[in-house]
């Protein structure tokens, strides 16, 4: 779940109910589902848990604050010496469960994709950078057991790595401009659709 369109916290379309729903939907399911299924998985030994976050959390996204903070993203330094988590919930939950259950043969992975052709994203055309759900799922499943934290799709991983090369203040400006643009365009589209 996300915003209808980007806006500052106190003006989000749907108000406090929408913010509560985004927080609940993006954090509660991986927690409760993991807690429910882990006893069965531990008894069977070899099983997999994949929690899905979003690369939206790679940055402090103005006008999308609650959405980006309830998602997760993992970054490993290029020299492989240190990892950092941004907007930690799903990634940290998965990483902690990974440590708690690794001796029992359970694989725990976080996948944090970028934009895809889904109803929520409203992406209307697929491309190298915006796959459809089936293509993305096939790619993401191929990463299970090979990477603990990933975007799940090669073009998404490339975008993420390239974004990390851009200084934060420039990246923040670009993302804010994108959010502002979406905030202006989305209500206009809804208005045109309502008139049709």
For each residue, the residues with C-beta under 8 A, 3 or more apart:
1: 21 22 25 26 120
2: 22 64 67 120
3: 6 7 12 13 18 22 64 66 67
4: 13 14 18 186
5: 13 182 183 186 187
6: 3 62 63 64 179 180 182 183
7: 3 11 12 13 63 183
8: 11 12 63
9: 12 19 65 66
10:
11: 7 8
12: 3 7 8 9 15 18 19 66
13: 3 4 5 7 18
14: 4 17 18 19 21
15: 12 18 19
16: 19 20
17: 14 20 21
18: 3 4 12 13 14 15 21 22
19: 9 12 14 15 16 22 23 66
20: 16 17 23 24
21: 1 14 17 18 24 25
22: 1 2 3 18 19 25 26 66 67 70
23: 19 20 26 27 66 70
24: 20 21 27 28
25: 1 21 22 28 29
26: 1 22 23 67 70 71 89 90
27: 23 24 30 31 70 89 90
28: 24 25 31 32
29: 25 32 33
30: 27 33 34 51 90 93 94
31: 27 28 34 35 93
32: 28 29 35 36
33: 29 30 36 37
34: 30 31 37 38 49 51 93 97
35: 31 32 38
36: 32 33
37: 33 34 40 41 49
38: 34 35 41 42 49 97 101 106
39: 42 43
40: 37 43 44
41: 37 38 44 47 49 101 104 106
42: 38 39 45 101 104 106
43: 39 40
44: 40 41 47
45: 42 104 105 106
46: 105 106
47: 41 44 105 106 107
48: 106 107 108 109 144 145
49: 34 37 38 41 94 97 106 107 108 109
50: 109 110 111 140 144
51: 30 34 72 90 93 94 108 109 110 111
52: 90 110 111 112 113
53: 57 71 72 73 90 91 110 111 112
54: 57 67 68 71 72 73 112 113 114
55: 58 71 73 112 113 114 151 156 159 160
56: 59 61 64 67 68 71
57: 53 54 68 69 70 71 72 73 86 87 112
58: 55 73 75 86 112 160 163 164
59: 56 68 86 163 168 171 172 175
60: 65 68 172
61: 56 64 65 67 68 175 179
62: 6 65 172 175 176 179
63: 6 7 8 176 179 180 183
64: 2 3 6 56 61 67 68 179
65: 9 60 61 62 68 69
66: 3 9 12 19 22 23 69 70
67: 2 3 22 26 54 56 61 64 70 71
68: 54 56 57 59 60 61 64 65 71 87
69: 57 65 66 87 89
70: 22 23 26 27 57 66 67 87 89 90
71: 26 53 54 55 56 57 67 68 87 89 90 112
72: 51 53 54 57 85 86 87 88 89 90 91 92 94 110 112
73: 53 54 55 57 58 85 86 87 91 112 149 160
74: 83 84 85 91 95 110 112 148 149 150
75: 58 83 84 85 86 164
76: 80 82 83 149
77: 80 81 82 83 84
78:
79:
80: 76 77
81: 77
82: 76 77
83: 74 75 76 77 149
84: 74 75 77
85: 72 73 74 75 88 91 92 95
86: 57 58 59 72 73 75
87: 57 68 69 70 71 72 73
88: 72 85 91 92
89: 26 27 69 70 71 72 92 93
90: 26 27 30 51 52 53 70 71 72 93 94 110 112
91: 53 72 73 74 85 88 94 95 110 112 149
92: 72 85 88 89 95 96
93: 30 31 34 51 89 90 96 97
94: 30 49 51 72 90 91 97 98 108 109 110 148 149
95: 74 85 91 92 98 99 108 110 148 149
96: 92 93 99 100
97: 34 38 49 93 94 100 101 106 108
98: 94 95 101 102 107 108 148
99: 95 96 102
100: 96 97
101: 38 41 42 97 98 104 106 108
102: 98 99 106
103:
104: 41 42 45 101
105: 45 46 47
106: 38 41 42 45 46 47 48 49 97 101 102
107: 47 48 49 98 144 145
108: 48 49 51 94 95 97 98 101 148
109: 48 49 50 51 94 143 144 145 147 148 149 150
110: 50 51 52 53 72 74 90 91 94 95 148 149 150
111: 50 51 52 53 140 143 149 150 151 152
112: 52 53 54 55 57 58 71 72 73 74 90 91 149 150 151 152
113: 52 54 55 116 136 140 151 152 153 156
114: 54 55 129 151 153 156 159 160
115: 121 123 129 130
116: 113 121 123 130 131 132 133 136
117: 121 123 124 125 126 130 131 132 133
118: 121 123 133
119: 122
120: 1 2
121: 115 116 117 118
122: 119
123: 115 116 117 118 126 130
124: 117
125: 117 130
126: 117 123 130 131 132 135
127: 130 131
128: 131 155
129: 114 115 155 156 159
130: 115 116 117 123 125 126 127
131: 116 117 126 127 128 135 136 139 153 155
132: 116 117 126 135 136
133: 116 117 118 136 137
134: 137 138
135: 126 131 132 138 139
136: 113 116 131 132 133 139 140 152 153
137: 133 134 140 141
138: 134 135 141 142
139: 131 135 136 142 143 152 153 154
140: 50 111 113 136 137 143 144 150 152 153
141: 137 138 144
142: 138 139 146
143: 109 111 139 140 146 147 150 152
144: 48 50 107 109 140 141
145: 48 107 109
146: 142 143
147: 109 143 150
148: 74 94 95 98 108 109 110
149: 73 74 76 83 91 94 95 109 110 111 112
150: 74 109 110 111 112 140 143 147 157
151: 55 111 112 113 114 156 157 160
152: 111 112 113 136 139 140 143 156
153: 113 114 131 136 139 140 156 157
154: 139 157 158
155: 128 129 131 158 159
156: 55 113 114 129 151 152 153 159 160
157: 150 151 153 154 160 161
158: 154 155 161 162
159: 55 114 129 155 156 162 163
160: 55 58 73 114 151 156 157 163 164
161: 157 158 164 165
162: 158 159 165 166
163: 58 59 159 160 166 171
164: 58 75 160 161
165: 161 162
166: 162 163 170 171 174
167: 170 171
168: 59 171 172
169: 172 173
170: 166 167 173 174
171: 59 163 166 167 168 174 175
172: 59 60 62 168 169 175 176
173: 169 170 176 177
174: 166 170 171 177 178
175: 59 61 62 171 172 178 179
176: 62 63 172 173 179 180
177: 173 174 180 181
178: 174 175 181 182
179: 6 61 62 63 64 175 176 182 183
180: 6 63 176 177 183 184
181: 177 178 184 185
182: 5 6 178 179 185 186
183: 5 6 7 63 179 180 186 187
184: 180 181 187 188
185: 181 182 188 189
186: 4 5 182 183 189 190
187: 5 183 184 190 191
188: 184 185 191 192
189: 185 186 192 193
190: 186 187 193 194
191: 187 188 194 195
192: 188 189 195 196
193: 189 190 196
194: 190 191
195: 191 192
196: 192 193
